[in-house]
């Protein structure tokens, strides 16, 4: 779906302004979010050189999740993006993340200091993703499902970039770290040229009353439950798809060839998900957000089952199923946030979305951390099979709202 297809205000100049502004924002988020999986994409080379075990490998990724939770809550409670121009918040966050990422070249991954750097980078991402979301929704009202889909697609593409760099750079972890750090620096520069839309408004800080609605409002509870099921599988898949694919391919290919192909598979799988976010957002605006989210969960769960069952099989089959899983695993993400906005009281919507995000990413701290540890004990096939529990839970949660006739 082309950017020119977005629902826009009348006038060629207004349409061009909106198109250019949202495109620049997407490019900024792509570059700014690229360091998120920098260590995950290069973990095989890091583990070989630094001789680190699965627990430390996991900490390099889960520390980012923990930092993001702390940062997101901090942004919500303090309302910093309201008191300061959000474009400046995004620029400073991307600049700090560039410095933190490039410092890994001096303090190599595997040390306690590197884990701290990843945690601080996670806090920095809270000034990019949620703030970028706020800027994006300022550019539309009735097409917000589509706009949020664009932003989540940009986030997803940024998450995929380290795997592409890993493939092109021969899996040298220093190349991945350097490239993503430079990309974040570029994001900081682009953020200075962002524009705010006509519907940009100040969001309230976190309101403690929002916690009650998470449990008492059926539609908000269903959207939150669906989001938690979605997050159970998403970041574990994104963090460890390269390791899963490499272990599977190694049963039929030499180790070096398997590692290179795994990096390419990881990039393509995550990037496909980014592309699917855009049409999913358009369909959600037309046919209902919970309906599209539930469909994505069904497709994702099915692809997960088939991917796990095919482990160690023909390389083309495993790769194809992982691509299908990657395409289906992310398009529902934007719709869970949009559902909260649809059903929440206007003065609590910002707090509820912040709380939903914090709960989801808090869950990923557990899933990202334990995935390689569990894999070391029971194998990658059985471990990835456990990820399918997430879509099952999410579908069950959404049914509680749809059974009541609420489908936005």
Secondary structure, 3 states (H helix, E strand, C coil): CCHHHCCCCCCHHHHHHHHHHHHHHHHHHHHHHHHHHHHHHCHHHHHHHHCCCHHHHHHHHHHHHHHHHHHHHHHHHHCHHHHCCHHHHHHHHHHHHHHHHHHHHCCCCCCHHHHHHHHHHHHHHCCCHHHHHHHHHCCCCCCHHHHHHHHHHHHHHHHHHHHHHHHHCCCCHHHHHHHHHHHHHHHHHHHCCCCCCCCCCCCCCCCCCHHHHHHHCHHHHHHHHHHHHHHHHHHHHHHHHHHHHHHHHCCCCCHHHHHHHHHHHHHHHHHHHHHHHHHHHHHHHHHCHHHHHHHHHHHHHHHHHHHHHCCCCCHHHHHHHHHHHHHHCCCCHHHHHHHHHHHCCHHHHHHHHHHHHHHHHHHHHHHHHHHHHHHHHHCHHHHHHHCHHHHHHHHHHHHHHHCCCCCC
